[in-house]
């Protein structure tokens, strides 16, 4: 199994993890490491520990970060230089994460990373009432996902 680490600025990672759990349930081999001002000095060590702990139990670790070039990304890149079979996907979003936690069994880290980018991009759309046909009726029904 490929382990997943979710990280990002502020409450991004814990918030996204909460939404993932609401939609897809609790996930095995899944760690959340927020980069917050109050723990900024410990962040690199916390992230390294999460990655190396998962790497010890999983064949590979895929790290999802919020922003290319930010501290979480930069720290992950430095750790990936020291730990084998670690890859990084930036721009993490809910459609991407839900799809991957549901389908990760049996896939390689490269397959999962490619799938993450594809699904993540598909999850970003522009919608308006006009693009939905202009109907006054709620076509979505129910409580949603």
C-alpha positions in Angstrom: 0.0 0.0 0.0 1.1 3.6 -0.6 0.9 5.8 2.4 -0.5 9.3 2.2 0.7 12.4 4.0 -1.4 15.6 3.7 0.2 18.9 4.6 -0.3 22.6 4.0 -0.5 26.0 5.5 -2.6 26.7 8.6 -5.7 24.5 8.9 -5.7 23.5 5.3 -4.6 19.9 5.9 -6.7 19.2 9.0 -9.7 20.7 7.3 -9.3 18.7 4.1 -8.7 15.6 6.2 -11.9 16.2 8.0 -13.8 16.5 4.7 -12.2 13.3 3.4 -13.2 11.4 6.4 -16.8 12.7 6.1 -17.0 11.5 2.5 -14.8 8.4 2.5 -14.5 7.4 6.1 -11.4 7.0 8.2 -8.3 6.1 6.2 -5.4 3.7 7.0 -1.8 4.8 6.3 -2.8 8.5 6.3 -1.1 11.2 8.2 -1.9 14.9 8.5 0.8 17.4 9.2 -0.2 21.1 9.4 2.2 24.0 9.0 1.1 26.4 11.6 2.8 29.5 13.0 2.7 28.2 16.6 4.5 25.0 15.6 6.6 26.3 12.7 9.9 25.5 14.4 8.9 21.8 14.8 7.2 21.5 11.4 10.2 20.0 9.5 10.7 17.4 12.2 7.0 16.6 12.4 6.8 16.2 8.6 9.9 14.0 8.5 8.6 11.8 11.3 5.2 11.3 9.5 6.9 10.4 6.2 9.5 8.1 7.7 7.0 6.3 9.9 4.7 5.7 7.0 7.6 4.7 4.8 8.5 2.1 7.4 5.1 0.4 7.0 4.3 1.2 3.3 6.0 0.5 0.0 6.0 4.2 -0.8 4.6 7.6 0.4 2.7 10.1 -1.6 2.7 13.6 0.0 -0.1 16.0 -0.9 0.7 19.7 -0.4 -1.4 22.8 -0.9 1.0 25.0 -2.8 3.9 24.6 -5.1 6.9 26.5 -3.7 5.6 27.1 -0.2 7.3 25.8 3.0 5.4 22.5 3.1 6.4 21.8 -0.5 10.1 22.8 0.1 10.4 20.8 3.3 8.9 17.7 1.6 11.3 18.0 -1.3 14.2 18.1 1.2 12.9 15.0 3.0 12.3 13.2 -0.3 15.9 13.7 -1.1 16.8 11.5 1.9 13.9 9.0 1.9 13.3 6.6 -1.0 10.0 6.2 -2.7 8.5 9.5 -1.7 6.7 11.6 -4.3 4.9 14.9 -4.0 1.6 16.2 -5.5 0.8 19.9 -5.2 -2.6 21.6 -5.3 -4.3 19.0 -3.2 -8.1 19.3 -3.3 -11.1 17.2 -2.1 -12.0 15.5 -5.5 -8.4 14.4 -5.9 -8.1 13.1 -2.4 -11.4 11.3 -2.2 -10.8 9.5 -5.5 -7.3 8.4 -4.4 -8.2 7.1 -1.0 -10.9 5.0 -2.6 -8.8 3.6 -5.4 -5.2 3.5 -4.0 -5.1 -0.3 -3.3 -2.8 -2.1 -5.8 -1.7 1.1 -7.7 1.9 2.2 -7.8 3.0 5.6 -6.5 3.5 6.9 -10.0 0.1 5.8 -11.1 -1.5 7.4 -8.0 0.5 10.7 -8.6 -0.7 10.8 -12.2 -4.3 10.0 -11.2 -4.1 12.7 -8.5 -3.2 15.4 -11.1 -5.9 14.3 -13.5 -8.7 14.1 -11.0 -7.6 17.3 -9.2 -7.8 19.2 -12.5 -11.2 17.8 -13.4 -12.4 18.9 -10.0 -11.9 22.5 -10.8 -14.7 23.9 -12.9 -16.7 27.1 -13.3 -20.4 26.7 -12.8 -23.4 29.2 -12.8 -27.1 28.8 -13.1 -26.8 29.6 -16.8 -24.3 26.8 -17.4 -26.7 24.4 -15.5 -29.5 25.2 -17.9 -31.0 28.2 -16.0 -33.6 26.0 -14.2 -35.1 27.4 -11.0 -35.4 23.8 -9.7 -32.7 22.3 -7.6 -31.3 19.5 -9.8 -29.0 18.3 -7.1 -31.6 17.1 -4.5 -30.9 15.5 -1.2 -28.2 16.5 1.2 -25.3 16.1 -1.2 -22.3 13.9 -0.7 
